Every structure is written in C-alpha cells, then in structure tokens.
Amino acid sequence: MLQGLLLYRRRLGEKNTNQITDWELATRLSYFLWSTMPDASLEEAAANGTLHRPEVLRAQVTRMLRDPRIVRFTEAFSRQWLQLRRVGMFPPDKNCTRPTTTICRKA
C-alpha cells in the first residue's frame, strides 16, 4: 500500500490530517479541472481561508467550469480515463461477433 503523501500533493511541513487545507483544495481543483496551477482568484480564496465554505467553493467551481481552460479537462478525461484513444484500435473479430450495421460501426 502507498501512503497518502505519495498520492496527493501536500505542502511541506504541514500535519498529515484527513482534512485538506484551502491551499491544497485550490491546487487539486486547478490541476483536476485545468491541468495547471491555481489562478489569482483561487489563490485569493485559499489565502483568505474561505475556499472550504460551500458557497465559495460552488462559485469557484462554477467559474472554473465556464473558463476556456476546461477544454483541457474534457480532452484529458476522455483520452486518459475513458481511454477513448483506443476506440477502433481493435476491430471486432468477425468469427466471434454478430454482423453489425454501417450505422453501428460509425457510432
């Protein structure tokens, strides 16, 4: 098993607790949704200690989803997690599958 310190970004010198800090939350949100470091707005919310508040967090996530950088998430999610780049790499074995229609193959 791996320790959490190897799996998650943590600031050096901070206690190992189950609750993440606002700085960690800002970093995780930013890298998850934008694949880059937090912007000024996220950093400000983290510095103020307000990012963990549900209304502030909701507003930040909504803002981030409306930002053009969200395209990075949609591309990375489909490519890495869903492995859509592999679709079509392995055509069906004609001996093992039922005949498919042209419409099904194009989908």
C-alpha positions in Angstrom: 0.0 0.0 0.0 1.1 3.5 -0.7 1.0 6.3 1.8 -1.2 9.3 1.1 1.8 11.6 0.9 2.9 9.7 -2.3 -0.5 10.0 -3.9 -1.5 13.6 -3.1 0.1 17.0 -3.3 0.9 18.2 0.3 2.7 21.3 1.4 5.9 20.5 3.2 5.8 20.9 7.0 2.0 20.6 7.4 0.4 18.0 9.6 -0.9 14.8 8.0 -4.6 15.2 8.6 -7.6 13.9 6.8 -8.9 17.4 6.2 -7.1 19.3 3.4 -6.2 22.9 3.6 -7.7 25.6 1.4 -4.3 25.8 -0.4 -4.5 22.0 -1.1 -8.1 22.3 -2.3 -7.2 25.1 -4.6 -4.3 23.1 -6.1 -6.4 20.0 -6.5 -9.3 21.8 -8.2 -7.0 23.6 -10.5 -4.9 20.6 -11.6 -8.0 18.4 -11.9 -10.1 20.8 -13.9 -7.5 22.9 -15.8 -4.3 20.8 -15.6 -2.4 23.8 -14.4 -1.7 25.8 -11.2 -4.4 27.8 -9.4 -5.2 31.3 -10.8 -5.3 34.5 -8.8 -9.0 34.0 -7.8 -8.3 30.5 -6.3 -5.2 31.7 -4.6 -7.1 34.6 -3.1 -9.8 32.4 -1.7 -7.2 30.0 -0.3 -5.2 32.8 1.3 -8.4 34.2 2.8 -9.3 30.8 4.2 -12.7 30.9 2.6 -12.4 28.2 -0.2 -13.7 25.4 2.0 -17.0 27.2 2.5 -19.7 25.6 0.4 -20.9 28.8 -1.3 -17.4 29.9 -2.1 -16.4 26.5 -3.4 -19.5 26.2 -5.5 -18.9 29.7 -7.0 -15.3 28.9 -7.8 -16.1 25.6 -9.4 -18.8 27.2 -11.5 -16.4 29.9 -12.6 -13.8 27.3 -13.4 -16.2 25.2 -15.5 -17.1 28.3 -17.5 -13.4 29.1 -18.2 -11.9 28.1 -21.6 -9.2 26.1 -19.8 -11.9 23.4 -19.0 -11.2 22.1 -22.5 -8.1 20.5 -21.1 -10.2 18.5 -18.6 -12.6 17.3 -21.3 -9.8 16.2 -23.5 -7.7 14.6 -20.8 -10.7 12.8 -19.2 -11.8 11.2 -22.4 -8.3 10.4 -23.5 -6.8 9.1 -20.2 -9.6 7.9 -18.0 -12.0 6.6 -20.6 -9.2 5.6 -22.9 -11.2 6.8 -25.9 -8.0 7.0 -27.9 -8.1 3.2 -28.1 -11.5 3.1 -29.7 -11.2 1.5 -33.1 -7.7 0.0 -32.4 -9.2 -3.5 -32.1 -11.8 -4.2 -34.7 -14.3 -6.9 -33.8 -13.5 -10.5 -34.7 -15.9 -11.5 -37.5 -15.9 -15.1 -36.2 -17.0 -14.1 -32.7 -19.5 -11.3 -33.2 -22.8 -10.8 -34.9 -22.8 -8.8 -38.1 -23.0 -5.0 -37.4 -24.7 -2.4 -39.5 -22.9 0.6 -41.0 -24.6 2.9 -38.6 -23.3 0.9 -35.6 -19.8 0.9 -36.9 -19.8 4.7 -37.5 -21.0 5.3 -33.9 
